[in-house]
Amino acid sequence: MASGITRLSGKVALVTGAAQGIGRAIAMRLAEEGAKVAIADINETGAAQTAAEIRAAGGAALAVRLDVTSLDEAIAAVQRVERELGPLDILVNNAGWDKVEPFVENTPEMWDRVIAINFRGPLNCCKAAIPGMQARGRGKIVTISSDAGRVGSMGEAVYAGCKAGLIGFSKTLARELARSNINVNVVCPGPTETALLRSAMAERPGVLDAMAKSIPMRRLGQPHDIAGAVAFFASADADYATGQVLSISGGLTMVG
């Protein structure tokens, strides 16, 4: 594709929630670097559009319907990807969802949805992908957490809890899978300009501008900012990095 970078040439990647936003940018970047990419999303139309755009640019892509809250669908998705693209080398757990409101206004139904998508979803996808990676003795797992899971975030109590849980889960997986030559790392975006963020803040005019002003780099993140970090962790450049957490936030959070 256009960039000429081929760090991931011949690799097969599955990116969840890749129909739009950060997931789409990640899928596009991995394809640019030579990977064959499965665009996995519950939004089949959006997934097909992203896959078509990658193919039009000369890359290889497959649209796969996936509801990450279902272990059966995760297993079926991995099986299809391996059947049509080849053995899975890279899993990117990106799919997520949130509703911004104070915890006291949350409903248990909202908790269940946030937990099912943001926490159980990556568990399902890892459960589906890891056995094949172990059998082959190689693999890269990159999970998108959030700086909300590192430092907390007003109006995102359950979401932040899930994202913090993903960090602990990923560090444990990194220890368990190191001898299988499987790297497990985490990328934590700060506020990133996506349709999900705009939707979450629709009833809070002015908040996005205030967020941007609070960031040392004076702008919200863009999806491509996150994609570069994921591409690094997915590549051989990160072969000796595992159990690591990288914040991409324009300097908003600087946690030691």
Secondary structure, DSSP 8 states (H G I E B T S, - for coil): -TT---TTTT-EEEEETTTSHHHHHHHHHHHHTT-EEEEEES-HHHHHHHHHHHHHTT-EEEEEE--TT-HHHHHHHHHHHHHHT-S--EEEE---------GGG--HHHHHHHHIIIIIHHHHHHHHHHHHHHHHT-EEEEEE--THHHH--TT-HHHHHHHHHHHHHHHHHHHHHGGGTEEEEEEEE-SB--HHHHHHTTTSTTHHHHHHHHSTTSS-B-HHHHHHHHHHHHSGGGTT--S-EEEESTTS----
